[in-house]
Amino acid sequence: MKKIFLILLFITLGNEFLYSQNSDSYVIISIDKKTSEGFHKEQFDSWIIKINEWKEIDKKAIYPFMINGYTRTDYNECCKENELVFFNYTKNEKVKLDAESLSSRDNLEKIIRDKKRRVQVIRKKWKSGKKQKIMVYLTPVKGDFCFCSLKHSNPNVELGYKGQIALPKSNFYYNNEFWDQEISKGIIKYDYTDLPFLSLQTIQ
């Protein structure tokens, strides 16, 4: 019985190791912006980098990342139909995620919460006395994400972004090896304040 248990354990560990080696690598960008004045004194935003597409000073590998605030219908639109449409809520909307998707998302949120590393602090000050502090955190991960076209059905709203968006899917691992790779240097130094501030989780 003990031998069977050990064999099963080695198979499980082996599969996880092989999966982590073959999974695509990403970096989650978490931006925390605090402003001394205004209605939104603290805002959060998330983006994701496809490492295999990254070129220094190249925005094409950076996508808005919606880690929460989406429905099951949104998830299906993005992951199955390759198109996520905002402001199209209907009576047939499926809100609650299935247990597997919810568990995977919670796991990723925990990884980000526990492993994110602050790489930039930007401070701004205006003549009026207004102050702003922007903190940028990076979390390198491996796993599966859905990338799809972002559209919306409200002609009176401008999102400030056109292109693809990412949603979390499954099988997430923390990628500690990223910090020792040469490519990490350019990603750490990139000026993320140039990205449009979307806060996608709050606009649906």
C-alpha positions in Angstrom: 0.0 0.0 0.0 2.9 2.3 0.9 4.5 1.7 -2.5 1.3 2.5 -4.3 1.0 5.7 -2.4 4.6 6.7 -3.2 4.1 5.9 -6.9 0.9 8.0 -7.1 2.7 10.9 -5.2 5.6 10.8 -7.7 3.2 10.8 -10.7 1.3 13.8 -9.3 4.5 15.7 -8.5 5.9 14.8 -11.9 2.8 16.0 -13.8 2.8 19.3 -11.9 6.5 19.7 -12.7 6.1 19.0 -16.4 3.0 21.3 -16.6 4.9 24.1 -14.9 7.8 23.7 -17.3 5.5 23.7 -20.4 3.1 26.5 -19.3 3.3 29.9 -20.8 4.9 32.6 -18.6 3.2 35.9 -17.7 3.7 38.8 -15.4 0.8 40.3 -13.5 1.1 44.1 -13.1 -0.8 45.5 -10.1 -1.0 49.3 -9.9 -2.1 51.1 -6.8 -2.7 54.9 -7.3 -3.4 57.1 -4.3 -4.4 60.8 -4.7 -4.7 63.4 -2.0 -7.7 65.1 -3.6 -10.7 64.1 -5.8 -13.6 61.6 -5.7 -11.4 58.5 -6.3 -8.6 58.9 -3.8 -7.4 55.3 -4.2 -7.6 53.3 -7.4 -6.4 49.8 -8.4 -5.6 48.6 -11.9 -4.3 45.3 -13.3 -2.4 44.4 -16.5 -0.7 41.3 -17.8 2.4 40.7 -19.8 2.9 37.8 -22.2 6.6 37.2 -21.6 7.1 35.3 -24.9 5.9 38.5 -26.8 7.8 41.0 -24.7 10.2 43.4 -26.5 11.8 46.2 -24.6 9.8 49.5 -24.8 6.9 47.6 -26.6 3.3 47.9 -25.3 2.1 45.2 -27.6 2.8 42.5 -25.0 0.8 44.3 -22.3 -2.9 43.7 -21.9 -5.6 44.8 -19.5 -6.2 42.1 -16.9 -9.6 41.6 -15.3 -9.0 39.4 -12.2 -12.6 39.8 -10.8 -15.8 41.7 -11.4 -16.9 39.6 -14.4 -19.8 37.1 -14.7 -19.9 33.6 -15.9 -21.4 34.9 -19.1 -18.5 37.3 -19.5 -16.1 34.4 -18.9 -17.8 32.2 -21.6 -17.8 35.1 -24.1 -14.1 35.6 -23.7 -12.9 32.1 -23.3 -15.2 30.4 -25.8 -16.3 33.1 -28.2 -13.1 35.2 -28.1 -15.0 38.4 -27.6 -16.0 40.2 -24.3 -18.8 42.7 -24.7 -19.4 45.2 -21.8 -22.7 46.9 -21.0 -24.8 44.1 -22.6 -26.3 42.6 -19.4 -29.5 40.6 -20.1 -32.0 38.6 -18.0 -30.3 35.4 -19.1 -26.9 36.6 -17.7 -25.2 33.9 -15.7 -23.5 35.7 -12.8 -21.9 33.1 -10.6 -18.7 31.4 -11.8 -18.6 27.6 -11.6 -16.7 26.1 -8.7 -13.6 25.2 -10.7 -13.2 28.7 -12.3 -13.8 30.3 -8.9 -11.2 28.1 -7.2 -8.6 28.9 -9.9 -9.3 32.6 -9.6 -9.0 32.5 -5.8 -5.7 30.7 -6.1 -4.3 33.3 -8.5 -5.5 36.1 -6.2 -3.7 34.5 -3.3 -0.5 34.1 -5.3 -0.6 37.8 -6.2 -1.4 38.8 -2.7 1.4 36.7 -1.2 4.1 37.0 -3.9 3.8 40.4 -5.6 6.9 42.5 -5.5 7.0 46.3 -5.5 9.3 47.5 -8.3 8.3 51.2 -8.7 7.1 54.1 -6.6 6.2 57.3 -8.5 5.3 60.5 -6.7 3.7 63.5 -8.4 2.9 66.9 -7.0 1.0 69.8 -8.5 1.3 73.5 -7.8 -2.2 73.4 -6.3 -0.9 71.1 -3.6 -2.4 68.0 -5.0 -0.3 64.9 -4.5 -0.3 61.5 -6.1 1.6 58.3 -5.3 1.7 55.4 -7.7 3.0 52.0 -6.6 3.7 49.3 -9.2 3.9 45.6 -8.2 4.9 42.6 -10.4 3.9 39.0 -9.9 5.4 36.4 -12.3 3.2 33.4 -12.9 2.7 30.4 -15.1 -0.7 29.2 -16.1 -3.6 29.5 -18.5 -5.4 32.8 -19.4 -8.1 33.7 -21.9 -7.3 36.5 -24.2 -10.1 38.0 -26.3 -11.3 41.2 -28.0 -12.8 43.8 -25.8 -15.9 45.6 -27.0 -18.9 47.4 -25.5 -22.5 48.2 -26.5 -22.8 51.6 -24.9 -22.1 54.4 -27.4 -22.0 57.0 -24.6 -19.0 55.4 -22.9 -15.4 55.5 -23.9 -13.2 52.8 -22.3 -9.9 54.5 -23.4 -8.6 51.2 -24.7 -9.0 49.1 -27.9 -7.6 45.7 -28.2 -7.5 42.4 -26.3 -8.2 41.8 -22.6 -7.2 38.9 -20.4 -9.2 36.8 -17.9 -7.8 34.1 -15.5 -8.5 30.5 -16.5 -6.6 27.8 -14.5 -3.4 26.0 -13.4 -1.6 28.9 -11.8 1.9 28.7 -10.4 4.3 31.3 -9.0 7.3 31.7 -11.3 10.2 32.6 -9.0 12.7 31.9 -11.8 11.6 35.1 -13.6 13.6 37.4 -11.3 16.9 35.8 -12.3 16.2 36.0 -16.0 17.6 38.7 -18.2 14.2 39.7 -19.6 13.1 40.7 -16.1 15.3 43.8 -16.1 13.4 45.5 -18.9 10.1 44.6 -17.5 11.0 46.0 -14.0 12.2 49.3 -15.5 9.3 49.8 -17.9 7.3 53.1 -17.3 3.9 51.7 -16.4 2.5 55.2 -15.7 2.1 55.5 -19.4 -0.7 52.9 -19.5 -4.3 54.2 -19.5 -5.9 53.8 -16.1 -8.9 51.6 -16.8 -10.1 50.0 -13.5 -12.2 47.5 -15.6 -13.5 45.8 -12.5 -15.6 48.9 -11.7 -17.1 50.0 -15.0 -19.4 47.1 -16.0 
